[in-house]
Every structure is written in structure tokens, then in C-alpha cells.
Amino acid sequence: MTNILELSNITKTFRGGVVAVDDVSLDISEGEFLTMLGPSGCGKTTTLRMIGGFDYPDSGSILLDGKDITDDPPFRRPVNMMFQDFALFPHMSSAENIGYGLKIAGVSRAEVEERVRGMLDMIELPLMADRMPSQLSIGQRQRIALARALINSPRVLLLDEPMSALDAKLKETMQVELRHIHDRVGITFIMVTHDQTEAMIMSDRIMVMRAGAIEQIGLATELYDRPETAYVAEFLGASNMIPASITRSAAGLIARAGDMEIKVDGAEGNVDDGAVRSLFIRPEKIKLARDAAASDGASTFSGVVKELFFSGNAVRIDLDVGADRPVMVHHQLDTGLNEAGLPGVGATVTCSVRADTVRLFDTAEVAAIEAEEAAA
């Protein structure tokens, strides 16, 4: 696909020597929905603001359609931003808010009205043209702000935490709706969020940021199933990170943690015999079983149920396997064992896990991440 936006070695330092963005390079494709994901202070919003022209990089360049826009002010860039608070003019109607940019640009009244009607139809609010922002729900205000950002047909739309003001139920609805709008208009969307679920639902690609730098970029499935760093593994979804001793043999790698022995995919590379690594397993990749029969090269292990936590159609089971910390298992109640058949606290259960769902990470890196989280 053709690149619409290219960031080359972008760096931004604020007062006091705080490096907000550290040598970031990124190519974004035409029509892509890219999400910058990370915690507060990781540099994602600063990167977004530099693309929009609201902040300027100390070094590096930004190219849009092959043209260097690094020093261009926001009004000279074919880029629009939708802000967290929507920033609607309280004294203007919905239609006036949407058409404001066209009016300022000198577009004829008849064309403004026609294009505003088209936008109201697209966001499915055709009857709200005369409503003031105070007469709209939060979800409706968000749609009006989105229509205002899109009506000038920008090459790139920037979205700064667009769902942060919505309640959980409305957020789920608007995540899908915004994705549908993106698909209809075909414009490149770049979104900032700290919400991992939001990023995975809405994005073509996700860029995970940490301390001003890119940790990993890829499809949601790539980042979730095959994280390249311990930080991505821990940040994106629930995970087990258990210190384990590694044994190398002709049969491959075996990770031992307490009473648990797990086969590890050979793709994990060279690991010295006897080395200690952090064993990474997604909780839902561990399957609860009634017997110890392994299949498809899966490893089996037993553990004692410490606690159970119910969440709708799933249950989290914490197992004591004699390791430094419990093993989390996420079990869907509509598969295999149902709620009535679940083991109780103190029961011993058998589980299985496939080698290709397991990864190894450096224990020092994991310890540093856990120390960061504890200090936050």
C-alpha cells in the first residue's frame, strides 16, 4: 500500500530535559486505521500533536504525501484533529458546528448546507441539525465533532482519546460505529488511546509506545499472540509471567516452574541450559481438562485451585503449581466444564498448554516492568 505519512527520527524534548518522543520513525499507509497505544506519559499524544502541527519536533521530519510539512502550522496541513472534549461551540447548532470550517473557508452557503446534510446523514443524526450542544447526549456530541472534523475531507484524521468521555456501554457502541465510519469515508485515521481493548477492536495496526519510543507495531493478533517484548506482553491483555528454569535437550526446551513442566517452542532461540527466564502464557491458552492426556504436542500439568473469579460467561481460576506465583487460567463457561462442574477451592485440576503459545522473556526486563507498574 502507498504511504501517506512518514515520520523520520522524530524527537521532542520539553522543559527540564524531559524527552517525550525519542527518535520515532513510522510509515502510515493510505486509508489505514493506526492506533498509538500506551500509558500516560509514553509520548503518544505528543506524537499525534506533532503530526497535527500543534507541537514541532526538535529534530526529524514529517512527510505527508511526500511533502515535508514539519514546519507547517496546523491550518496549512490537510489534517484535522478530534479532541477529547469535542470542543464544540456552545452557541452554535449542530449544523453550524459541522459547517463552521467550510464557512470560514468561503464555501457558498448552498454547498455548506448540502455537505452538512450529507454529514448528518452519515453519522445518523439528520434530525439534530438545529440542536445546540447542550441539548445533545455525549454520544451525539461526539458524532457532531467527528462530522465537523471530516467535512473538509482531510487526508488524515487525528483522534485524541475519542472514547474517554463515554460510559462503558456507549463506548462499545461507538467503537464499532467509528470503525464503520472509517471504512465508509476511506480516510487515514490515527488514534491515541490507553485502552487496549479499544485499540484491538478498532485498529488495522497498533503501535505500542513506552517512554517516548516504539516497542512494537503490528496487527492486534500479532501483538497479542507473539509479543516481541515483555512490555508488550504485559501491557496488552492479561498474562502469566512466571520465573522458570530452562532445560535444553534433544527434545527441545523445557521450562520448569514449581511442579509445572512446559514444552517451549524452539523458535524462542538460544537459551543456555539451566538459565532462568520468565515464562509467558496467556491465561486463555491454558485449557482445563479432566484427565492428563496430552494432544497436539501439548504439555500437561496439575495445580491446586486457590481462588475463582466469575465474569459473566467466563471464570478466572488461580492455580497453585508450587511456583513463585499462581497460574491464571481463563475458562469459558460455554465450553467443556460448565459452572456447575467447576472445581472448588482446594481441588486439584489438570491443564494443558501448547508449546507454540508459550514465550520466554528476560527476567530482569520483567522485573523492571513490574517495578515501574508498582511505582506508578
FENSULTA-V863322 format. One record per residue. N is the residue number from 1. RES is the residue in three letters. OMEGA is omega in radians with two decimals (NA if undefined). NEAR is the number of other C-alpha atoms within 10 Angstrom. D_FIRST is the distance of its C-alpha to the first C-alpha in whole Angstrom. Layout:
BEGIN
n:N res:RES omega:OMEGA near:NEAR d_first:D_FIRST
n:N res:RES omega:OMEGA near:NEAR d_first:D_FIRST
END
This chain:
BEGIN
n:1 res:MET omega:-3.13 near:8 d_first:0
n:2 res:THR omega:3.06 near:10 d_first:4
n:3 res:ASN omega:3.06 near:15 d_first:6
n:4 res:ILE omega:-3.06 near:19 d_first:9
n:5 res:LEU omega:3.12 near:22 d_first:12
n:6 res:GLU omega:3.03 near:20 d_first:13
n:7 res:LEU omega:-3.10 near:21 d_first:16
n:8 res:SER omega:3.01 near:16 d_first:18
n:9 res:ASN omega:-3.13 near:16 d_first:22
n:10 res:ILE omega:3.08 near:22 d_first:23
n:11 res:THR omega:3.10 near:23 d_first:26
n:12 res:LYS omega:3.12 near:23 d_first:29
n:13 res:THR omega:3.13 near:15 d_first:32
n:14 res:PHE omega:-3.11 near:10 d_first:35
n:15 res:ARG omega:-3.11 near:6 d_first:39
n:16 res:GLY omega:3.11 near:6 d_first:40
n:17 res:GLY omega:3.14 near:8 d_first:38
n:18 res:VAL omega:3.13 near:10 d_first:36
n:19 res:VAL omega:-3.11 near:17 d_first:32
n:20 res:ALA omega:3.11 near:21 d_first:30
n:21 res:VAL omega:-2.95 near:27 d_first:26
n:22 res:ASP omega:3.00 near:19 d_first:27
n:23 res:ASP omega:-3.10 near:17 d_first:24
n:24 res:VAL omega:3.03 near:18 d_first:21
n:25 res:SER omega:-3.01 near:16 d_first:18
n:26 res:LEU omega:3.01 near:14 d_first:14
n:27 res:ASP omega:-3.14 near:13 d_first:11
n:28 res:ILE omega:-3.04 near:20 d_first:9
n:29 res:SER omega:3.06 near:14 d_first:6
n:30 res:GLU omega:3.08 near:18 d_first:7
n:31 res:GLY omega:-3.09 near:20 d_first:9
n:32 res:GLU omega:2.96 near:21 d_first:9
n:33 res:PHE omega:-3.12 near:24 d_first:13
n:34 res:LEU omega:3.08 near:24 d_first:14
n:35 res:THR omega:3.00 near:27 d_first:18
n:36 res:MET omega:-3.01 near:25 d_first:20
n:37 res:LEU omega:3.09 near:28 d_first:23
n:38 res:GLY omega:-3.14 near:26 d_first:26
n:39 res:PRO omega:3.08 near:16 d_first:30
n:40 res:SER omega:3.09 near:12 d_first:31
n:41 res:GLY omega:-3.10 near:14 d_first:31
n:42 res:CYS omega:3.10 near:22 d_first:28
n:43 res:GLY omega:-3.05 near:25 d_first:27
n:44 res:LYS omega:-3.13 near:29 d_first:24
n:45 res:THR omega:3.09 near:22 d_first:26
n:46 res:THR omega:3.08 near:21 d_first:26
n:47 res:THR omega:3.13 near:26 d_first:23
n:48 res:LEU omega:-3.12 near:20 d_first:22
n:49 res:ARG omega:3.09 near:18 d_first:25
n:50 res:MET omega:3.06 near:21 d_first:24
n:51 res:ILE omega:-3.13 near:29 d_first:20
n:52 res:GLY omega:3.14 near:25 d_first:22
n:53 res:GLY omega:3.13 near:22 d_first:25
n:54 res:PHE omega:2.97 near:14 d_first:28
n:55 res:ASP omega:-3.14 near:17 d_first:28
n:56 res:TYR omega:-3.13 near:22 d_first:28
n:57 res:PRO omega:3.04 near:21 d_first:27
n:58 res:ASP omega:3.08 near:12 d_first:29
n:59 res:SER omega:-3.10 near:14 d_first:27
n:60 res:GLY omega:-3.08 near:16 d_first:24
n:61 res:SER omega:3.09 near:20 d_first:21
n:62 res:ILE omega:3.13 near:24 d_first:19
n:63 res:LEU omega:3.07 near:17 d_first:16
n:64 res:LEU omega:-3.04 near:20 d_first:15
n:65 res:ASP omega:3.10 near:13 d_first:13
n:66 res:GLY omega:-3.13 near:11 d_first:14
n:67 res:LYS omega:3.13 near:11 d_first:18
n:68 res:ASP omega:-3.14 near:14 d_first:20
n:69 res:ILE omega:-3.03 near:19 d_first:21
n:70 res:THR omega:-3.06 near:22 d_first:23
n:71 res:ASP omega:-3.13 near:14 d_first:26
n:72 res:ASP omega:3.05 near:14 d_first:26
n:73 res:PRO omega:-3.08 near:13 d_first:28
n:74 res:PRO omega:-3.05 near:18 d_first:26
n:75 res:PHE omega:3.09 near:11 d_first:27
n:76 res:ARG omega:-3.14 near:11 d_first:25
n:77 res:ARG omega:3.07 near:17 d_first:22
n:78 res:PRO omega:-3.06 near:15 d_first:20
n:79 res:VAL omega:3.06 near:21 d_first:20
n:80 res:ASN omega:3.12 near:25 d_first:22
n:81 res:MET omega:2.99 near:25 d_first:24
n:82 res:MET omega:-3.02 near:21 d_first:25
n:83 res:PHE omega:-3.12 near:17 d_first:28
n:84 res:GLN omega:-3.05 near:15 d_first:30
n:85 res:ASP omega:3.10 near:16 d_first:33
n:86 res:PHE omega:3.02 near:20 d_first:31
n:87 res:ALA omega:3.07 near:12 d_first:34
n:88 res:LEU omega:3.07 near:21 d_first:35
n:89 res:PHE omega:-3.03 near:15 d_first:38
n:90 res:PRO omega:-3.10 near:11 d_first:41
n:91 res:HIS omega:-3.14 near:11 d_first:43
n:92 res:MET omega:3.06 near:15 d_first:40
n:93 res:SER omega:3.10 near:20 d_first:40
n:94 res:SER omega:-3.12 near:31 d_first:36
n:95 res:ALA omega:3.14 near:24 d_first:36
n:96 res:GLU omega:3.08 near:22 d_first:37
n:97 res:ASN omega:-3.10 near:23 d_first:34
n:98 res:ILE omega:-3.05 near:31 d_first:31
n:99 res:GLY omega:-3.03 near:26 d_first:32
n:100 res:TYR omega:-3.12 near:17 d_first:33
n:101 res:GLY omega:3.12 near:16 d_first:30
n:102 res:LEU omega:3.13 near:20 d_first:31
n:103 res:LYS omega:3.13 near:15 d_first:34
n:104 res:ILE omega:-3.13 near:8 d_first:34
n:105 res:ALA omega:3.08 near:9 d_first:32
n:106 res:GLY omega:3.10 near:9 d_first:35
n:107 res:VAL omega:-3.09 near:13 d_first:33
n:108 res:SER omega:-3.10 near:10 d_first:36
n:109 res:ARG omega:-3.12 near:12 d_first:37
n:110 res:ALA omega:3.14 near:9 d_first:37
n:111 res:GLU omega:3.10 near:13 d_first:33
n:112 res:VAL omega:-3.11 near:21 d_first:33
n:113 res:GLU omega:-3.14 near:18 d_first:35
n:114 res:GLU omega:-3.11 near:11 d_first:33
n:115 res:ARG omega:3.09 near:18 d_first:30
n:116 res:VAL omega:3.09 near:25 d_first:31
n:117 res:ARG omega:3.12 near:18 d_first:32
n:118 res:GLY omega:3.12 near:15 d_first:29
n:119 res:MET omega:3.12 near:23 d_first:28
n:120 res:LEU omega:3.07 near:21 d_first:31
n:121 res:ASP omega:-3.10 near:13 d_first:30
n:122 res:MET omega:-3.13 near:15 d_first:27
n:123 res:ILE omega:3.05 near:17 d_first:28
n:124 res:GLU omega:3.06 near:12 d_first:31
n:125 res:LEU omega:-3.06 near:15 d_first:34
n:126 res:PRO omega:-3.09 near:15 d_first:35
n:127 res:LEU omega:-3.07 near:11 d_first:39
n:128 res:MET omega:-3.04 near:17 d_first:38
n:129 res:ALA omega:-3.05 near:17 d_first:38
n:130 res:ASP omega:-3.14 near:13 d_first:41
n:131 res:ARG omega:3.04 near:14 d_first:41
n:132 res:MET omega:3.14 near:19 d_first:41
n:133 res:PRO omega:-3.13 near:21 d_first:39
n:134 res:SER omega:-3.14 near:12 d_first:42
n:135 res:GLN omega:-3.11 near:13 d_first:43
n:136 res:LEU omega:3.01 near:14 d_first:39
n:137 res:SER omega:3.13 near:10 d_first:38
n:138 res:ILE omega:3.13 near:17 d_first:36
n:139 res:GLY omega:3.11 near:17 d_first:33
n:140 res:GLN omega:3.10 near:17 d_first:34
n:141 res:ARG omega:3.11 near:20 d_first:34
n:142 res:GLN omega:3.14 near:26 d_first:30
n:143 res:ARG omega:3.10 near:24 d_first:29
n:144 res:ILE omega:3.11 near:27 d_first:31
n:145 res:ALA omega:3.12 near:24 d_first:29
n:146 res:LEU omega:3.12 near:24 d_first:26
n:147 res:ALA omega:3.12 near:25 d_first:27
n:148 res:ARG omega:-3.14 near:28 d_first:28
n:149 res:ALA omega:-3.05 near:24 d_first:25
n:150 res:LEU omega:-2.94 near:21 d_first:23
n:151 res:ILE omega:3.10 near:19 d_first:25
n:152 res:ASN omega:-3.13 near:17 d_first:24
n:153 res:SER omega:3.12 near:14 d_first:20
n:154 res:PRO omega:3.07 near:16 d_first:19
n:155 res:ARG omega:-3.11 near:20 d_first:15
n:156 res:VAL omega:3.03 near:26 d_first:16
n:157 res:LEU omega:3.13 near:23 d_first:18
n:158 res:LEU omega:-3.10 near:24 d_first:20
n:159 res:LEU omega:-3.11 near:22 d_first:22
n:160 res:ASP omega:-3.14 near:22 d_first:25
n:161 res:GLU omega:-3.00 near:17 d_first:27
n:162 res:PRO omega:-3.09 near:23 d_first:27
n:163 res:MET omega:-2.97 near:21 d_first:29
n:164 res:SER omega:-3.09 near:14 d_first:31
n:165 res:ALA omega:-3.04 near:15 d_first:34
n:166 res:LEU omega:3.03 near:14 d_first:34
n:167 res:ASP omega:-2.97 near:11 d_first:36
n:168 res:ALA omega:-3.07 near:10 d_first:35
n:169 res:LYS omega:3.13 near:8 d_first:35
n:170 res:LEU omega:3.12 near:13 d_first:33
n:171 res:LYS omega:3.13 near:17 d_first:31
n:172 res:GLU omega:-3.14 near:15 d_first:30
n:173 res:THR omega:-3.05 near:11 d_first:30
n:174 res:MET omega:3.06 near:17 d_first:28
n:175 res:GLN omega:3.14 near:17 d_first:25
n:176 res:VAL omega:-3.12 near:14 d_first:24
n:177 res:GLU omega:3.14 near:15 d_first:25
n:178 res:LEU omega:3.09 near:16 d_first:22
n:179 res:ARG omega:3.12 near:16 d_first:20
n:180 res:HIS omega:3.11 near:13 d_first:21
n:181 res:ILE omega:3.09 near:15 d_first:21
n:182 res:HIS omega:-3.11 near:18 d_first:17
n:183 res:ASP omega:-3.12 near:14 d_first:16
n:184 res:ARG omega:-3.05 near:10 d_first:18
n:185 res:VAL omega:3.06 near:12 d_first:17
n:186 res:GLY omega:-3.14 near:15 d_first:14
n:187 res:ILE omega:3.08 near:19 d_first:14
n:188 res:THR omega:3.09 near:23 d_first:12
n:189 res:PHE omega:3.00 near:23 d_first:15
n:190 res:ILE omega:-3.04 near:22 d_first:16
n:191 res:MET omega:3.02 near:25 d_first:20
n:192 res:VAL omega:3.06 near:23 d_first:22
n:193 res:THR omega:3.00 near:22 d_first:25
n:194 res:HIS omega:-3.06 near:19 d_first:27
n:195 res:ASP omega:-3.07 near:16 d_first:27
n:196 res:GLN omega:3.13 near:18 d_first:26
n:197 res:THR omega:3.09 near:14 d_first:26
n:198 res:GLU omega:3.14 near:17 d_first:25
n:199 res:ALA omega:-3.08 near:25 d_first:21
n:200 res:MET omega:-3.13 near:19 d_first:21
n:201 res:ILE omega:-2.89 near:13 d_first:22
n:202 res:MET omega:-2.86 near:21 d_first:19
n:203 res:SER omega:2.85 near:21 d_first:16
n:204 res:ASP omega:3.06 near:17 d_first:13
n:205 res:ARG omega:3.10 near:22 d_first:14
n:206 res:ILE omega:3.05 near:26 d_first:17
n:207 res:MET omega:3.12 near:24 d_first:18
n:208 res:VAL omega:-3.13 near:26 d_first:22
n:209 res:MET omega:3.10 near:23 d_first:24
n:210 res:ARG omega:3.08 near:22 d_first:27
n:211 res:ALA omega:3.05 near:17 d_first:29
n:212 res:GLY omega:-3.10 near:23 d_first:27
n:213 res:ALA omega:3.12 near:21 d_first:25
n:214 res:ILE omega:3.06 near:22 d_first:22
n:215 res:GLU omega:-3.13 near:17 d_first:23
n:216 res:GLN omega:3.05 near:18 d_first:20
n:217 res:ILE omega:3.07 near:20 d_first:16
n:218 res:GLY omega:3.04 near:16 d_first:15
n:219 res:LEU omega:3.13 near:15 d_first:15
n:220 res:ALA omega:-3.13 near:22 d_first:19
n:221 res:THR omega:3.12 near:12 d_first:20
n:222 res:GLU omega:-3.11 near:14 d_first:19
n:223 res:LEU omega:-3.09 near:22 d_first:21
n:224 res:TYR omega:-3.05 near:19 d_first:24
n:225 res:ASP omega:-3.09 near:17 d_first:25
n:226 res:ARG omega:3.11 near:15 d_first:24
n:227 res:PRO omega:-3.11 near:22 d_first:24
n:228 res:GLU omega:3.13 near:16 d_first:24
n:229 res:THR omega:3.10 near:17 d_first:27
n:230 res:ALA omega:-3.13 near:21 d_first:30
n:231 res:TYR omega:3.12 near:20 d_first:29
n:232 res:VAL omega:3.14 near:19 d_first:26
n:233 res:ALA omega:-3.11 near:24 d_first:28
n:234 res:GLU omega:-3.04 near:19 d_first:31
n:235 res:PHE omega:-3.02 near:19 d_first:29
n:236 res:LEU omega:3.11 near:21 d_first:27
n:237 res:GLY omega:3.10 near:13 d_first:29
n:238 res:ALA omega:-3.11 near:15 d_first:33
n:239 res:SER omega:2.90 near:19 d_first:34
n:240 res:ASN omega:3.04 near:19 d_first:37
n:241 res:MET omega:-2.98 near:24 d_first:37
n:242 res:ILE omega:3.07 near:24 d_first:40
n:243 res:PRO omega:-3.09 near:23 d_first:42
n:244 res:ALA omega:3.06 near:25 d_first:42
n:245 res:SER omega:-3.04 near:18 d_first:44
n:246 res:ILE omega:3.05 near:25 d_first:42
n:247 res:THR omega:3.12 near:18 d_first:44
n:248 res:ARG omega:3.13 near:16 d_first:43
n:249 res:SER omega:3.12 near:9 d_first:44
n:250 res:ALA omega:-3.13 near:5 d_first:44
n:251 res:ALA omega:-3.14 near:8 d_first:42
n:252 res:GLY omega:-3.12 near:11 d_first:40
n:253 res:LEU omega:3.06 near:23 d_first:39
n:254 res:ILE omega:3.08 near:22 d_first:41
n:255 res:ALA omega:-3.14 near:25 d_first:41
n:256 res:ARG omega:3.09 near:21 d_first:45
n:257 res:ALA omega:-3.04 near:21 d_first:45
n:258 res:GLY omega:3.13 near:16 d_first:49
n:259 res:ASP omega:-3.05 near:12 d_first:49
n:260 res:MET omega:3.04 near:19 d_first:46
n:261 res:GLU omega:-3.04 near:17 d_first:44
n:262 res:ILE omega:3.00 near:22 d_first:41
n:263 res:LYS omega:-3.11 near:23 d_first:39
n:264 res:VAL omega:3.13 near:25 d_first:36
n:265 res:ASP omega:-3.14 near:17 d_first:33
n:266 res:GLY omega:3.13 near:15 d_first:33
n:267 res:ALA omega:3.13 near:9 d_first:30
n:268 res:GLU omega:2.99 near:13 d_first:31
n:269 res:GLY omega:-3.07 near:9 d_first:32
n:270 res:ASN omega:3.06 near:9 d_first:35
n:271 res:VAL omega:-3.13 near:15 d_first:38
n:272 res:ASP omega:3.07 near:11 d_first:41
n:273 res:ASP omega:-3.14 near:13 d_first:44
n:274 res:GLY omega:3.13 near:13 d_first:46
n:275 res:ALA omega:3.08 near:13 d_first:43
n:276 res:VAL omega:3.12 near:20 d_first:42
n:277 res:ARG omega:3.03 near:22 d_first:39
n:278 res:SER omega:-3.11 near:24 d_first:38
n:279 res:LEU omega:-3.09 near:24 d_first:37
n:280 res:PHE omega:3.07 near:21 d_first:34
n:281 res:ILE omega:3.01 near:26 d_first:34
n:282 res:ARG omega:-3.08 near:23 d_first:32
n:283 res:PRO omega:-3.12 near:20 d_first:35
n:284 res:GLU omega:3.09 near:16 d_first:34
n:285 res:LYS omega:3.10 near:17 d_first:34
n:286 res:ILE omega:-3.05 near:21 d_first:37
n:287 res:LYS omega:3.08 near:18 d_first:39
n:288 res:LEU omega:-3.09 near:22 d_first:43
n:289 res:ALA omega:3.11 near:16 d_first:45
n:290 res:ARG omega:3.13 near:10 d_first:49
n:291 res:ASP omega:-3.02 near:12 d_first:49
n:292 res:ALA omega:-3.09 near:14 d_first:48
n:293 res:ALA omega:3.11 near:12 d_first:47
n:294 res:ALA omega:3.10 near:15 d_first:43
n:295 res:SER omega:3.09 near:11 d_first:41
n:296 res:ASP omega:3.11 near:8 d_first:37
n:297 res:GLY omega:-3.12 near:12 d_first:38
n:298 res:ALA omega:3.03 near:19 d_first:39
n:299 res:SER omega:3.07 near:21 d_first:41
n:300 res:THR omega:3.08 near:23 d_first:44
n:301 res:PHE omega:-3.14 near:16 d_first:46
n:302 res:SER omega:3.10 near:20 d_first:48
n:303 res:GLY omega:3.14 near:20 d_first:49
n:304 res:VAL omega:-3.11 near:21 d_first:51
n:305 res:VAL omega:3.10 near:20 d_first:50
n:306 res:LYS omega:-3.11 near:16 d_first:50
n:307 res:GLU omega:3.04 near:15 d_first:49
n:308 res:LEU omega:3.13 near:17 d_first:47
n:309 res:PHE omega:-3.09 near:11 d_first:45
n:310 res:PHE omega:3.08 near:13 d_first:44
n:311 res:SER omega:3.13 near:9 d_first:41
n:312 res:GLY omega:-3.07 near:8 d_first:41
n:313 res:ASN omega:-3.14 near:12 d_first:40
n:314 res:ALA omega:3.08 near:16 d_first:40
n:315 res:VAL omega:3.02 near:18 d_first:42
n:316 res:ARG omega:3.14 near:17 d_first:41
n:317 res:ILE omega:3.07 near:25 d_first:44
n:318 res:ASP omega:-3.07 near:21 d_first:45
n:319 res:LEU omega:3.00 near:24 d_first:46
n:320 res:ASP omega:3.12 near:22 d_first:49
n:321 res:VAL omega:-3.14 near:19 d_first:48
n:322 res:GLY omega:3.14 near:14 d_first:50
n:323 res:ALA omega:-3.10 near:16 d_first:47
n:324 res:ASP omega:-3.12 near:12 d_first:47
n:325 res:ARG omega:3.14 near:16 d_first:45
n:326 res:PRO omega:3.03 near:20 d_first:45
n:327 res:VAL omega:3.10 near:25 d_first:42
n:328 res:MET omega:3.04 near:22 d_first:40
n:329 res:VAL omega:3.04 near:23 d_first:40
n:330 res:HIS omega:-3.06 near:21 d_first:38
n:331 res:HIS omega:3.08 near:24 d_first:39
n:332 res:GLN omega:-3.07 near:19 d_first:38
n:333 res:LEU omega:3.12 near:18 d_first:42
n:334 res:ASP omega:3.10 near:10 d_first:41
n:335 res:THR omega:3.09 near:9 d_first:40
n:336 res:GLY omega:-3.13 near:14 d_first:43
n:337 res:LEU omega:3.01 near:15 d_first:46
n:338 res:ASN omega:-3.04 near:14 d_first:46
n:339 res:GLU omega:-3.11 near:15 d_first:48
n:340 res:ALA omega:-3.09 near:7 d_first:51
n:341 res:GLY omega:-3.12 near:9 d_first:51
n:342 res:LEU omega:3.10 near:17 d_first:49
n:343 res:PRO omega:3.11 near:15 d_first:51
n:344 res:GLY omega:3.08 near:14 d_first:53
n:345 res:VAL omega:-3.13 near:14 d_first:53
n:346 res:GLY omega:3.14 near:13 d_first:55
n:347 res:ALA omega:3.06 near:12 d_first:54
n:348 res:THR omega:-3.12 near:15 d_first:52
n:349 res:VAL omega:3.10 near:19 d_first:49
n:350 res:THR omega:3.14 near:16 d_first:47
n:351 res:CYS omega:3.06 near:20 d_first:43
n:352 res:SER omega:3.11 near:22 d_first:41
n:353 res:VAL omega:-3.11 near:26 d_first:37
n:354 res:ARG omega:-3.10 near:21 d_first:35
n:355 res:ALA omega:-3.08 near:19 d_first:34
n:356 res:ASP omega:3.06 near:17 d_first:31
n:357 res:THR omega:-3.06 near:17 d_first:31
n:358 res:VAL omega:3.07 near:21 d_first:32
n:359 res:ARG omega:3.10 near:25 d_first:31
n:360 res:LEU omega:3.09 near:24 d_first:34
n:361 res:PHE omega:3.14 near:21 d_first:33
n:362 res:ASP omega:-3.07 near:15 d_first:36
n:363 res:THR omega:3.13 near:18 d_first:38
n:364 res:ALA omega:3.10 near:11 d_first:39
n:365 res:GLU omega:3.13 near:14 d_first:35
n:366 res:VAL omega:3.13 near:21 d_first:36
n:367 res:ALA omega:3.12 near:13 d_first:39
n:368 res:ALA omega:3.11 near:12 d_first:38
n:369 res:ILE omega:3.14 near:16 d_first:35
n:370 res:GLU omega:3.09 near:14 d_first:38
n:371 res:ALA omega:3.09 near:11 d_first:40
n:372 res:GLU omega:-3.11 near:10 d_first:38
n:373 res:GLU omega:-3.13 near:9 d_first:38
n:374 res:ALA omega:-3.11 near:8 d_first:42
n:375 res:ALA omega:-3.07 near:7 d_first:42
n:376 res:ALA omega:NA near:6 d_first:39
END
